[in-house]
Amino acid sequence: MNILEELSLQHSISLNSDKKMLSESEAHILNEVSEFGIDSVYINIDNETKNAFPAIFIKQVLAFDSETLQIISNIHRKIWNYNKVLFLYAYSNTEIRIYNCTKTPVIQKKEDIDYEKELKSLEISSYSYDDKKQLQELNTLFSKIAIDTGVIWTLEKAKFIRDKINLQHKVDKYLVESLINTTEQLKKENLEINFIHKIILRSLFLLYLEDRKATDSNLYSEIKEGASSYFDILDDVEATYKLFKKLEDHFNGNVFSVSSEEKITIKQLKIIKQCFISGNHNTSQMNLLDDWRVFDFSIIQIELLSEIYESFLFKTDPSLKKITGTYYTPPSLVEFILNQKLPINNSQTDYNIKVLDPTCGSGIFLVECFKRLVKRYENKHNEKLTDFNKLKELLTDNIFGIEIHPQAIKVAAFSLYLALLDKLNPKTIWQNKDHRLPNLINNPNDLTIKKQGNNLFCRDTIEDNIEIQKLSFDLIVGNPPFGTSELSNTLSKYCNKFNFAKEMVLPFLHKAISLSPNGEIALIFNTKILTNTNIGYLNFRNWLFNECYVEKIFNFSILRNAKKNFGGQLFGNATGPISIIFYQKHHKEPSDKIVYYAPKTYIKSNIIEGLSIDSSDLKYLPREECKNPNSRIWKIAMWGKMNDWELVERLKKYQFNNIESFTKEHKIENGVGFQLLTSKHDSAKESELLSSLKYLDADTIAQYYTPTTSLGEIKNSVKSEKAINYYINHYNLNSINDLKKITHFRRLGDINAYINPHIVVKKGLERNRVCASFIDENCAFRDGVYGFYTKNTNMDSLYVLLAYFISKFSTYYLFLTNSSYGIEREQIMMNEYLTIPIKLNSCQYDKLVYAGKEIVQRVKNQNFLVNPHKEYELKLFIEENIDKTIYESLELIESEIASINHIVDYDIDLFHKKEKSIALEVTNFDQIKEYAQIISDELNEFIEGQGIFVNITIYNINKFSPLIMIKISHEQTAKDVSISPQKLDNELSRLDKYLWEKSSTNIYFKKNLNFKNNDDIYIIRPNQKKFWTHSMAFNDAHDLIFEILNGD
């Protein structure tokens, strides 16, 4: 059996391929992995940019004997250091084994190793060719189609694969943990933290130089006889410092600065040596194989140096991240931004572009910019650039950075030196005194720098820096700090000067325009700047969208708190909502639209780690609307389509008919719950009445109606550590279990809300809906719950309010218009509940009274946990008696109702349930048929009276197919939706690959496809339920009509 043919991987690229027959990026990959010992690579190609991305490494073996397993172990170590590919396929004539390349390699010791046992721990799975059941699973999970469509991230039967893949064991994470453990050991040895940082940084730099052949044995042997590597030097304290001094001279103090006060022992040097040989994870380095190391810096990307250093620095000094508001920028996001603003395809030949990163950190943007300018130079001159002086000139003329942290700027300098040295031939030429590396750092406060440079400025970006401002930059890129706590004096003054919110990133976004008045800018920022309604944010948006030209915005808020072990987590340590903005002062050919991308999921649709952006995530927003700082378009368009924005805009005319006006008219009052004391600085309020009431915990609130059995005692509200400690001290208790009752509170809340008939609503959604519940007994609640109550004996209006809150419309409206939900905090504030539009006539009012009462009564009488059928009946009752009544009252049309259903049933579910969402499930036949019927009805209505009819054909496609297709035909007679017996699975799987466009290593665009063949139109969409809803059908039909009207 040819197992590669079975898996459709027979066209993987052999390492022996003629490089002339490959694309430049394919050849580049083969060069990178030429020493790995593999046979071939399965590569994904971006059909637009022609960039290549490795997906699987493949190795053929005769048998899985001990000698072969040792070879596989060495291959695995190299792939692990490469950090780009998850799987190694090793196959013989009888079986195939899939190895997990995210897992730490086998430690190679001199004593005998049981490779069968050791490598078993690295296996994802193994499959025998004579077992049909195993072959079927292999094909489902590891074939080319499975790799291209990423079924392992969503398929239930692939859970065992997901459980074994741990992205936290990848080389960068393992190295950072090793450095942290080493730091802790050295601190116990009484070394000071700044000195530890220095010695570890020097070691990192030297190992990068050595492994990349930018040092030779002469460098070491001149210092210590017989030494040929850095590790030989580390056995001798005096030799170690001679080496450091020598390199201090070569690097002009820009990287190495050695102090005469430094003292280190041979024991401490051994700890450092172990860290870089086997990783400092309580693994003894005794009896390791000679010259074996777990880390290989000839393979580990230069770009990872920034991540490794910044993660290490911030983890060993957490306060630094809080103060600076800085987050590491992963290479994939850097690549994504620069693919937009500094592309390197063969037509790009302009290499004289002055680039500034105003908060360059350890230099990841600058390194990538330099490499791209080198590539553009090579495009222009049609030859490789290896000349030292030309590379030096290209660097010093065009690459600039500002960074306030002196250690970070040294890493930036070294990273740029390393990028330059990587291009040289020979790479050791920098050791020649005639080829001095350029002085890059400008830091007057660093006395170790022998000569100040003019590229990397250790400064506060926001202060006036005349020597920087006189430079004219063509492009500004970067990831400025963001956060609202501990702003520096400079940042606070700047925000005050322009009446901006006290938010770190705003001064950087604002000042970028003055640093590049005629250039282009691409910066990362936190998304709440687009949606926050405080005056300082409104002022900033007013400046940004009226005094600048915003080209496009990518809203990546969905990545907030993405699972560390799941695809798409671009910012491993950031929990804030992140976006990217592309803007400039003016534009010669302004558009009346702003391009806005807002992906709704980080779930991968490919085996390569990444973020998926499909066509429904792209919107073109009216520029005039965006100029209004009060506009809610950024939040609405994040989850909805443009017709959702139009619907919300239309409902604005009901601004005096909302829940707030309804409650006033019907004498319904509202209030929040009580707050507990948590600090001695809190002012205590006493209430015997409150302490005597029963307590309703937010976690026990049931949808629709909460029984009295769910109520407890007020003392049960004391849960947080701060509250527990406060009340133990306040009442002089030994334990919180001794607490009998609470009489003192920070805030009492609205007492009337506790002792009158009331309904309560929670701050967050419950099971994807507003959680509103009727309570018919007096009870108090915490401030995470809002109460609505009336002193009237007639409670009909409360039942109307209950019915309105539990409607789909209320959930839809709040989710789209709430400034925070889905961006920063999953909370709905009281004032936002009051904005929901409501316009009922007397008949509609009576219907909702009846519905509210009926629901409460049904819930009182039924146990839905025992009888789920009753819950389904209740759902239908709500749709028929509440949802329909509200839609009628607001005069909604069918397509608008479909939009509401789509947002509530699919988008909100996707947000909350992520990879387990119904939105990502495979489409069922009935859903495709309903979609097709709407397309047919809409198009036939459009062409009515022209003597021709639109008929739809659907196909019975395998549920594992990545795509679904329907055919639209124009015929003389009208027909029902027909089903074709034609099998299209293989063709659709092949086509799927070409619908993916990689914008960077980890970010993918999925394009929908409509194509015409003679008079037939084919609609092809991914095989996920969210693409085949009624709402998508209306949207697609209207797009087709638009294309017809425009003659496309």
LOMI-565303 format. One record per residue (C-alpha): x, y, z. Coordinates in steps of 0.2 Angstrom, whole numbers, padded with zeros to 4 digits, always signed. Each point is the difference from the previous one (the first is absolute). Example, Ala and Ser with C-alpha at 12.3 -4.5 7.8 and 13.67 -1.06 7.14 Angstrom:
2
+0062-0022+0039+0006+0017-0003
//
This chain:
1048
+0000+0000+0000+0006+0017-0004-0005+0009+0016+0004+0018-0007-0012-0003-0015-0013-0007+0013+0002+0017+0009+0001+0010-0016+0017+0006+0005+0010-0008-0014+0003+0018-0007+0009+0006+0015+0017+0008-0005+0015-0011+0001+0016+0007+0008+0009-0005-0016-0011+0010-0011+0008+0011-0013-0001+0018+0009-0002+0008-0017-0016-0009-0003-0007+0007+0017-0006+0017+0005+0012+0011+0010-0010-0003+0016-0001-0018-0003+0019-0001-0003+0003+0011+0016-0009-0013+0010+0010-0014-0007+0016+0009+0004-0006+0003+0018-0004-0018+0003+0014-0008-0011+0010-0007+0015-0015-0007+0009+0001-0017-0007-0018-0001-0007-0005-0006-0017-0013+0013-0005-0011+0014+0005-0019+0003-0003-0001+0018-0003-0015+0012-0001+0001+0014-0013-0008+0017+0001-0007+0001-0018+0000+0019+0000+0017+0004+0008+0008-0017-0005+0007-0001+0018+0003-0018+0006-0004-0007+0017+0006-0017+0006-0014-0011+0008+0007-0018+0002+0018-0007+0000+0001-0018-0008+0013-0014+0003+0000-0017-0008+0009-0014+0010+0003-0019-0003-0005-0004+0018-0003+0007+0017+0016-0008+0008+0010+0008+0014+0013+0008-0012-0014+0008-0011-0010+0006+0015+0016+0009+0006+0001+0009-0018-0019+0004+0002+0004+0007+0018+0014+0012-0008-0012+0005-0014-0014+0004+0013+0012+0011+0010+0004+0010-0015-0018+0002-0005-0004+0005+0018+0013+0014-0001-0007+0005-0017-0017+0004+0009-0011+0001-0015-0007-0017-0003-0010-0011+0011+0002-0018-0008+0014-0011-0006-0007-0015-0010+0012-0015+0001-0005-0015-0011+0006-0017-0005-0008-0013-0011-0011-0006+0013-0004+0015+0012+0000+0018+0002+0004+0010+0016-0006+0018+0003+0012+0009+0012-0005+0016+0010+0013+0013-0004-0006+0012+0014+0006-0012+0013+0017+0002+0008+0013-0011-0008+0008-0016+0008+0015+0005+0010+0015-0010-0007+0011-0008+0013+0015-0011-0001-0008-0015+0008-0011-0011-0010-0017+0008-0005-0016-0010-0003-0005+0010-0015-0015-0010-0003-0006+0005+0018+0006+0018-0002-0007+0004-0017-0017-0008+0005-0003+0015+0011+0003+0011-0016-0012-0010-0010-0018+0007-0005-0005-0016-0007+0007-0015-0010-0010-0009-0014+0002-0018-0007-0004-0001-0019-0009-0017+0002-0013+0007+0012-0014+0008-0010-0007+0009+0015+0017+0008+0004+0002+0005-0018-0017+0008+0000+0004+0010+0016+0017+0005-0008-0008+0006-0016-0013+0010+0010+0012+0009+0012+0017+0000-0009-0003+0001-0019+0004+0015-0011-0019+0005+0001+0000-0002+0019+0016+0011+0001-0007+0013-0012-0017+0001+0009+0007-0002+0018-0013-0012+0005+0011-0005+0016-0006+0017+0008-0018-0003-0001-0004-0019-0003-0005-0009+0016+0010-0016-0005+0016+0011-0001-0001+0005+0018+0014-0012+0004+0011+0010-0012-0004+0017+0008+0003-0008+0017+0018-0004-0005+0004+0016-0009+0007+0012+0013+0005+0016-0007+0008+0005+0016+0013-0013-0002+0007+0008-0016+0018+0005-0001-0003+0019+0004-0011-0004+0015+0012-0014+0006+0015+0012-0002-0009+0014+0010-0004-0012+0014+0018-0007+0000+0006+0018+0002-0012+0004+0014+0005-0016+0009+0019+0005-0002-0004+0018+0006-0008-0007+0016+0015-0012+0003+0012+0015-0003-0010+0011+0012+0003-0013+0013+0018+0001-0003-0002+0019+0005+0002+0007-0018-0009+0016-0003-0014+0000-0013+0007+0013-0012+0016-0010+0000-0009-0016-0003-0009+0008-0015+0017+0006-0007+0009-0017+0001-0015-0010-0007-0002+0013-0014+0019-0001-0004-0002-0019-0001-0015+0001-0012+0009+0012-0011+0016-0011-0001-0009-0016-0003-0010+0008-0015+0017+0006-0007+0008-0016+0002-0013-0012-0006-0003+0011-0015+0019-0001-0004+0003+0019+0003+0014-0005+0012+0014-0012-0003+0012-0011+0011+0013+0014-0001-0011+0012+0010+0000-0013+0015+0018-0008-0002+0008+0017+0001-0008+0002+0017+0002-0017+0007+0011-0014-0008-0010-0014-0008-0016+0009+0002-0011-0001-0015-0017+0005+0006-0009+0011+0013-0003-0015+0012+0019-0003+0000+0002+0018+0006-0013-0001+0013+0011-0013+0010+0012+0014+0004-0006+0017+0009+0015+0010-0006-0002-0006-0018-0018+0004+0000+0003+0018+0005+0014+0001-0014-0013-0005-0012-0012+0012+0006+0012+0014-0001+0005-0004-0017-0018+0000-0006-0003+0016+0009+0013+0008-0011-0007-0008-0016-0018+0006+0003+0005+0017+0006-0008-0002+0016-0017-0001-0009-0003-0017+0006+0013-0006+0013+0005+0012+0014+0011-0008+0013+0003+0008+0017+0015-0002+0011-0011-0004+0015-0007-0015-0008+0003-0016+0009-0005-0018-0004+0005-0017+0005+0004-0016-0009-0016-0008+0008-0011+0014-0006+0008-0002-0018-0005-0018+0001-0018+0004+0003+0000+0011-0015+0008-0013-0010-0013-0013+0005-0014+0012-0005+0006+0001-0018+0005-0019-0002-0015-0009+0007-0012+0013+0006+0000+0004+0019-0015-0011+0004+0007-0010+0014+0009-0011-0013+0018-0005+0004+0012+0003-0014+0011-0014+0007+0004-0013-0013-0007+0010-0015+0006-0005-0017+0015+0011-0005-0004+0015-0010-0019-0003+0002-0011+0014+0005-0019+0002+0000+0000+0018-0007+0007+0003-0017+0001+0019-0004+0005-0003-0018-0018-0006-0002-0009+0011+0013-0006+0015-0009+0008+0017+0003-0017+0007+0002-0003-0011+0015+0014+0008+0009-0012+0015+0004-0014-0012+0007+0013-0010+0010+0008+0016+0007-0016+0010+0004-0009-0015+0007+0015-0004+0011+0002+0018+0006-0019+0003+0004-0001-0017+0009+0015+0004+0011-0006+0018+0003-0019+0000-0002-0001+0018+0006+0009+0006-0016-0015-0006-0011-0013+0008+0011+0010+0017+0000+0004+0000-0019-0016-0008-0006+0011-0010-0013-0005-0016-0008+0011-0011-0011-0004+0001-0018+0000-0018-0008+0009-0002-0017-0016-0005-0009-0008+0017+0005+0015+0010-0006+0000-0010-0016-0019+0004-0002+0003+0019+0002+0015+0001-0011-0008-0011-0014-0012+0015-0001+0012+0014+0001+0017-0007-0005-0004-0015-0012+0015-0009-0008-0006-0008-0016+0011+0002-0015-0008+0016-0006+0005+0009+0016+0017+0008-0003-0001+0016+0010+0012-0003+0014+0004+0018+0006-0014+0001+0013+0003+0008+0017-0009-0011+0012-0003+0005+0019-0007-0011+0014-0004+0013+0013+0000-0013+0014+0012-0013-0007+0002-0011+0015+0012-0014-0005-0001+0004-0018-0011-0013-0008-0008+0013-0012+0017+0008-0005+0008-0017-0003-0014-0005-0012+0000+0017-0008+0019-0001-0003-0002-0018-0008-0013+0006-0011+0010+0015-0006+0014-0012-0004-0012-0010-0010-0006+0015-0010+0018+0005-0003+0003-0018-0007-0016+0002-0011+0007+0016-0007+0017-0006-0004-0005-0018-0004+0014-0007+0012+0003-0005+0018+0006+0014+0011+0015-0007+0010+0011+0016+0000+0004+0006+0018+0000+0019-0004-0016+0000-0011-0009-0010+0014+0007+0012+0013-0006+0015-0010-0017-0007-0003-0002-0003+0019+0006+0017+0006-0009+0010-0014-0017-0008+0003-0003-0009+0016-0004+0011+0016-0008-0004+0017-0004+0009+0016+0000-0010+0016+0000+0006+0018+0007-0016+0008+0019-0001-0002+0001-0019+0001-0014-0003-0014+0009+0012-0012+0016-0010+0002-0009-0015-0005-0007+0010-0015+0018+0004-0005+0006-0018+0001-0015-0006-0009+0004+0012-0014+0018-0005+0000-0004-0018-0001-0012+0004-0015+0014+0009-0008+0013-0014+0004-0012-0013-0007+0001+0008-0017+0020+0001-0001+0011-0012-0009+0011-0005+0010-0011+0003+0016+0016+0002+0010+0006+0016-0009-0006+0011+0014+0015-0006+0010+0011+0009-0012+0004+0017+0006-0002+0007-0017-0019-0005+0001-0006+0009+0016-0018-0003+0004-0010+0017+0000-0004+0010+0016-0018-0001+0001-0005+0005+0018-0002+0018+0005-0001+0000+0019+0009+0015+0009-0003-0008+0017+0009-0016-0005+0019+0003+0003+0005-0017-0006-0004+0006-0018+0016+0005-0008-0008+0010-0014-0018+0005-0001-0010-0006-0015-0015+0008-0009-0012-0015-0003-0006-0007+0017-0005+0014+0012-0002-0004+0018-0013+0014+0003-0017+0003+0006-0009+0001-0017-0013+0012+0006+0012+0013+0006+0007+0013-0013+0015-0009-0009+0007+0013-0012+0013-0012-0007-0014-0013-0004-0013+0012-0006+0011+0008-0013+0001-0017-0009-0014-0003-0013-0007-0017+0002-0009-0009-0015-0008-0013+0011-0004-0002+0019-0004-0017+0006+0000-0008+0018-0010-0006+0015-0001+0015+0012-0004-0003+0019-0018+0000+0006-0009+0001+0016-0008+0013+0012+0010-0003+0016+0017+0008+0005+0002+0012-0015+0016+0009+0000+0000+0019+0003+0004+0003-0018-0015-0011-0006-0012+0008+0013+0005+0018-0006-0002-0005-0018-0017-0007+0003-0005+0016+0010+0006+0011-0014-0011-0007-0013-0014-0005+0011+0002-0018-0003-0004-0015+0011+0014-0005+0012+0005-0015-0011+0018-0004-0004-0002-0003-0018-0009+0016-0005+0015+0011+0001+0010-0012-0011-0014-0001-0013-0001+0019+0000+0019+0004-0001+0003-0012-0014-0008+0013-0012+0012+0013+0005+0015-0012-0002-0006-0005-0017-0011+0014-0007+0002-0006-0018+0002-0019+0003-0010-0015+0005-0004-0007+0017-0005-0017+0006-0001-0002+0019-0008-0013+0012-0012+0007+0013-0014-0006+0012-0017-0001-0008-0010+0009+0014+0007+0016-0008-0013-0003-0014-0015-0003+0012+0003+0008+0017-0013+0014+0002+0010+0010+0013+0003+0018-0006+0019-0002-0001-0002-0015-0012-0013+0010-0010+0013+0015-0002+0013-0012-0006-0012-0008-0013-0005+0017-0006+0018+0004-0003+0005-0017-0008-0015-0001-0012-0001+0019-0005+0018+0006+0000+0008-0016-0007-0004-0012-0014-0003-0017+0007+0002-0013-0013-0005-0017+0009-0002-0007+0017+0002-0019+0005-0009-0003+0016+0008-0016+0008-0010+0001+0016-0005-0018-0001+0017-0005+0004-0002+0007+0018+0002-0014+0012+0001-0013-0014+0006-0017+0007+0019-0001+0001-0001-0017-0007-0011+0003-0015+0002+0009-0017+0001+0018-0003+0007+0007+0016+0010+0014-0007+0003+0008+0016+0004-0014+0013+0001+0012+0015-0012+0014-0005-0018-0001+0006-0006+0016-0007-0009+0003-0016+0012+0003-0014-0002+0009-0017+0012+0007-0014-0003+0017-0008+0007+0005-0017+0000+0019-0001+0009+0016-0006-0003+0019+0000-0007+0002-0017-0003-0011-0015+0001+0005-0019-0015-0011-0005-0011-0001+0015-0014-0013+0001-0017+0003+0007+0002-0017+0009+0011-0007+0014+0005-0018-0001-0005-0010+0016+0005-0018+0004-0007-0008+0015+0002-0019+0001-0012-0008+0011+0010-0016+0005+0018-0005+0003-0004-0018-0004+0012-0006-0013-0005-0007-0017+0017-0006-0003+0013-0010+0009+0012+0015+0001-0004+0010+0015-0009+0016-0005-0015+0011+0000-0014-0002-0013-0008+0014-0009-0014-0004-0012-0009+0011-0012-0015+0004+0012+0013+0008+0012+0004+0014-0013-0010+0016+0000+0001+0017-0009-0005+0013+0012-0007+0017-0006+0014+0013+0004-0012+0013+0005-0008-0011+0013+0017-0004+0007+0003+0019+0002-0013+0000+0013+0009-0004+0016-0017-0006+0008-0003-0012-0013-0003-0018+0005+0005-0007-0017+0017-0008+0006-0009-0011+0012-0015-0004-0011+0011-0004-0015+0011-0011+0011-0013-0013+0002-0014+0005-0012-0001+0004-0018-0004+0017-0008-0018-0003+0000+0001-0003+0019+0007+0018+0001-0014+0006-0011-0013-0008+0011+0008+0007+0016+0000+0017-0008-0018-0001-0005-0005-0005+0018+0008+0016+0006-0016+0009-0005-0007-0009+0015+0012+0009+0012-0015+0006+0010-0008-0017+0000+0013-0011+0009+0000-0009+0017+0004+0015+0009-0015+0010-0006-0011-0016+0002+0005-0002+0019-0004+0018+0003-0016-0001-0008-0005-0016+0010+0008+0006+0016+0013-0014+0000+0015+0004+0010+0017-0008-0001+0015-0002+0011+0016-0009+0002+0005-0012+0015+0011+0002+0015+0019+0001+0001+0010-0009+0013+0014+0008+0010+0018-0005-0006+0011+0013+0007+0003+0009+0016-0001+0016-0010-0018-0004-0005-0014+0010+0009-0011-0013+0009-0019+0002-0001-0011-0010+0012-0017-0007-0004-0009-0013+0011-0014-0001-0013+0012-0005-0014+0009-0013+0011-0017-0008+0004-0005-0003-0018+0003-0016-0010+0014+0001-0012-0001-0003-0019+0017-0005-0007+0003+0005-0018+0006-0018-0004-0017-0007+0006-0011+0011-0010-0010-0010-0012-0006+0006-0017-0018+0005+0000-0004-0004+0019+0010-0003+0015-0008-0011+0014+0002+0004+0018+0010-0016+0003+0014+0009-0009+0001+0014+0013+0013-0001+0014+0007+0011+0014+0009+0017-0002+0015-0007+0007+0002-0011-0014+0004+0015-0011+0018+0001+0008+0010-0010-0013+0015+0010-0006+0016-0001+0010+0000+0019+0004-0018-0001+0007+0004-0015+0010+0015+0008+0008-0009+0016+0003-0015-0008+0009+0011-0012+0010+0009+0015+0007-0015+0011+0002-0010-0013+0010+0016-0007+0009-0003-0017-0007+0012-0015-0001-0007-0006-0016-0013+0006-0013-0010-0015+0005-0003+0008+0017-0010+0014-0008-0018+0001+0006-0006+0015-0009+0005+0016-0009-0007+0017+0005+0014+0011-0008+0002+0004-0018+0009+0011-0012-0016+0005-0009-0018-0006+0004-0006+0001-0018-0019+0004-0003-0009-0007+0015-0017+0002-0009+0006-0012-0014+0002-0014+0014-0017+0002+0008-0012+0003-0015-0005-0012-0013+0014+0000-0013+0009-0007-0014+0019-0001-0001+0012+0000-0014+0019-0005+0000+0014+0010-0006+0005-0013-0012-0009-0012-0013-0005-0017+0006+0000-0014-0013+0002+0013-0014-0016+0010+0006-0004+0014+0012-0003-0008+0017-0016+0007+0007-0009-0008+0014-0017+0003+0010+0002-0001+0019-0016+0000+0011+0009+0001+0017+0009+0014+0009+0019-0003-0003+0016+0010-0001+0013-0002-0014+0018+0006-0003+0005+0015-0012+0002-0012-0015-0018-0002-0001-0013+0014-0005-0018+0000+0007-0016+0007-0008-0015+0002+0012-0016+0009+0002-0010+0005+0015-0016-0002-0010-0011-0014+0004-0003-0003-0018+0016-0008-0006-0004-0002-0019+0013+0012-0005+0013-0011+0009-0005-0015-0010+0002+0010-0016+0017+0005+0005+0005-0018+0004-0007-0005-0017+0010+0014-0009+0016-0004+0009+0000-0019-0004-0004+0004-0019+0013-0004-0013-0001+0019-0005+0006+0006+0017+0015-0012-0001+0004+0005-0018-0002+0019+0004+0011+0000+0015+0013-0011-0007+0003+0011-0015-0001+0017+0009+0008-0004+0016+0017+0009+0000+0009-0014+0010-0008-0017-0003+0011-0010-0011+0014+0013+0001+0005+0003+0018-0012-0006+0013-0015-0012-0002-0011+0012+0009-0016+0010-0004-0003+0015+0011-0017+0006+0006+0000+0015-0011+0002-0011-0015-0015-0011+0004-0010+0017+0001+0005+0004-0018-0009-0015-0008-0013+0006-0012-0018-0004+0004-0016+0005-0009-0016-0009+0005-0018+0003-0004-0013-0006+0012-0003-0017-0009+0019-0003+0000+0001+0005+0018-0013-0012+0005+0008-0014-0010+0016+0002+0010-0009+0001+0017-0008-0017-0004+0017-0007-0006+0009+0006+0015-0012-0007+0012-0002-0016-0010+0019-0003+0000+0002+0003+0019-0015-0012+0003+0008-0014-0011+0017+0001+0008-0008-0001+0017-0009-0016-0005+0013-0009-0010+0018-0007+0003+0009+0003-0016+0015-0011+0006-0012-0015+0000-0010+0005-0015+0010+0009-0014-0014-0002-0012-0010+0013+0011+0015+0012-0002-0001-0002-0019-0019+0004+0001+0004+0015+0011+0013+0006-0013-0014-0002-0014-0012+0010+0011+0012+0014+0002+0004+0001-0018-0019+0000-0005-0006+0011+0014+0014+0012+0005+0012+0001-0015-0013+0001-0013-0009+0013+0009+0015+0011+0002+0005-0002-0018-0017+0006-0005+0001+0015+0012+0016+0005-0008-0006-0003-0017+0015-0012-0004+0000-0008-0017+0005-0018-0003+0019+0003-0004+0002+0011+0016-0008-0014+0010+0012-0012-0008+0015+0011+0005-0006+0000+0018-0001-0019+0000+0017-0001-0008+0008+0011+0013-0008-0009+0015+0000-0018-0006+0017+0000-0008+0011+0015+0004-0003+0002+0018+0001-0019+0002+0017+0000-0010+0006+0014+0012-0004-0010+0016+0003-0018-0005+0014+0003-0012+0006-0017-0008-0016-0008+0007-0012+0012-0008-0014-0006-0011+0006+0013-0013+0015-0011-0004-0010-0016-0002-0001-0008-0017-0016+0006-0010-0015-0012-0001-0010-0003-0015-0015+0009+0006+0009+0016+0003+0008+0000-0017-0018-0003-0008-0007+0015+0010+0015+0011-0005-0003-0005-0018-0019+0004+0001+0004+0017+0006+0012+0003-0014-0013-0006-0012-0014+0011+0007+0010+0016+0001+0008-0002-0018-0017-0005-0008-0008+0015+0008+0013+0011-0007-0002-0007-0018-0019-0002+0001-0009+0003-0016+0015-0003-0011-0006-0018-0006+0015-0008+0009+0002-0009+0016+0014-0004+0012+0001-0018+0005+0012-0007+0013+0010-0016+0000+0008-0007+0016+0012-0014+0002+0001-0014+0013+0017+0003+0006+0010-0010+0013-0001+0008+0017+0019+0001+0001+0002+0010-0016+0007+0017+0004-0012+0008-0012-0018+0000-0005-0006+0005-0018-0017+0005-0007-0004+0004-0019-0012+0014-0006-0007-0003-0017-0011+0011-0011-0014-0010-0008-0017+0002-0009-0010-0008+0013+0000+0001+0019+0006-0016+0010+0002-0005+0018+0017-0001+0007+0008-0015-0007+0013-0012+0006+0014-0006-0011+0008-0017+0002+0017+0006-0006+0015-0003+0011+0010+0015+0003+0010-0003+0016+0018-0002-0007-0002+0015-0012-0007+0011+0015+0015-0005+0011+0012+0005-0013-0009+0016-0003+0000+0004+0018+0019+0002+0001-0001+0014-0013-0013+0010+0010+0013+0002+0014+0011+0016-0002+0014+0001+0013+0003+0017+0006+0014-0005+0012+0006-0016+0008-0015-0001+0012-0014+0011-0009-0011-0007-0013-0013+0008-0011-0014-0012-0006-0008+0006-0016-0018-0004-0005-0002-0005-0018-0013+0003-0012+0004-0004-0018-0010-0001-0016+0001-0014-0013-0011+0004-0016-0017+0005+0007+0003-0009+0017+0006+0008+0016+0009-0010+0013+0000+0005+0019+0014-0008+0010+0001+0002+0019+0009-0008+0014-0009-0015+0008-0004+0008+0016-0018+0005+0006+0004+0018+0002+0002+0002-0019-0017-0008-0005-0012+0010+0011-0016+0009-0006+0009+0016+0004+0015-0005-0011-0012-0005-0014-0008+0017+0000+0017+0008+0000+0007-0011-0014-0016+0003-0011+0001+0019+0002+0019-0001-0005-0005-0010-0015-0013+0012-0005+0013+0014+0002+0012-0009-0011-0014-0002-0013-0004+0018+0000+0018+0005-0002+0002-0013-0014+0013-0010+0009
//
